[in-house]
């Protein structure tokens, strides 16, 4: 099950579970669309491609809540 992390690892912008601008790699590293574009569509952590994160339906969030653990690269992604 996906973590559905709450923020972009680069710029720390909030990415709620219903965000259409969240991007993830196969390891669930999470970025906003703007940072993913700046990264050329590849994860700076594993070099995997970044794709749109699926949206977990609101009715399922009660049973399977999104993660509250924020992950931020202290030096940013530049």
Secondary structure per residue as TSV (DSSP state, phi and psi in degrees):
chain	resnum	aa	ss	phi	psi
A	1	X	-	360.0	136.0
A	2	X	-	-66.1	143.6
A	3	X	-	-66.2	-34.8
A	4	X	-	53.5	66.6
A	5	X	-	-66.7	150.9
A	6	X	S	-87.1	0.5
A	7	X	B	-155.7	166.1
A	8	X	-	-80.9	132.8
A	9	X	T	-67.0	-23.7
A	10	X	T	-87.4	-57.7
A	11	X	T	-104.2	-4.1
A	12	X	-	64.8	18.1
A	13	X	-	-66.3	145.7
A	14	X	B	-68.8	137.0
A	15	X	-	-128.8	85.3
A	16	X	-	-62.6	163.1
A	17	X	T	-54.2	-28.9
A	18	X	T	-91.2	7.2
A	19	X	-	-66.3	128.7
A	20	X	S	-87.8	-3.5
A	21	X	S	-104.2	5.1
A	22	X	E	-79.9	139.6
A	23	X	E	-125.8	143.7
A	24	X	E	-136.3	159.0
A	25	X	-	-104.6	-176.2
A	26	X	T	-69.6	-14.2
A	27	X	T	-98.0	7.0
A	28	X	-	71.2	16.8
A	29	X	-	-59.2	140.4
A	30	X	E	-123.9	134.3
A	31	X	E	-140.7	155.9
A	32	X	E	-80.1	164.1
A	33	X	H	-60.4	-39.3
A	34	X	H	-64.2	-45.9
A	35	X	H	-68.0	-38.8
A	36	X	H	-60.2	-39.5
A	37	X	H	-66.0	-43.4
A	38	X	H	-61.1	-28.9
A	39	X	T	-85.7	3.8
A	40	X	T	74.4	16.6
A	41	X	T	82.9	11.5
A	42	X	B	-123.7	141.9
A	43	X	-	-69.1	130.0
A	44	X	T	-73.3	-13.1
A	45	X	T	-87.6	-42.5
A	46	X	T	-125.8	-5.8
A	47	X	-	72.6	7.3
A	48	X	-	-73.4	161.4
A	49	X	B	-76.4	148.5
A	50	X	-	-98.4	130.4
A	51	X	E	-128.2	164.9
A	52	X	E	-59.9	132.8
A	53	X	-	-77.8	132.6
A	54	X	-	-61.7	149.9
A	55	X	-	-94.4	124.7
A	56	X	-	-81.3	124.4
A	57	X	-	-57.2	141.2
A	58	X	H	-54.0	-37.4
A	59	X	H	-66.0	-19.8
A	60	X	H	-94.1	-13.7
A	61	X	H	-66.5	-28.9
A	62	X	T	-66.5	-41.6
A	63	X	T	-81.3	-36.3
A	64	X	S	-127.4	77.7
A	65	X	-	-66.4	154.1
A	66	X	-	-70.6	157.7
A	67	X	-	-68.8	149.2
A	68	X	-	-108.4	0.1
A	69	X	-	-77.9	115.8
A	70	X	-	-88.2	134.1
A	71	X	-	-119.5	123.9
A	72	X	-	-135.6	131.4
A	73	X	-	-77.6	114.9
A	74	X	T	-58.1	-33.1
A	75	X	T	-93.6	7.1
A	76	X	-	74.7	-167.1
A	77	X	-	-113.9	6.0
A	78	X	-	-72.2	360.0
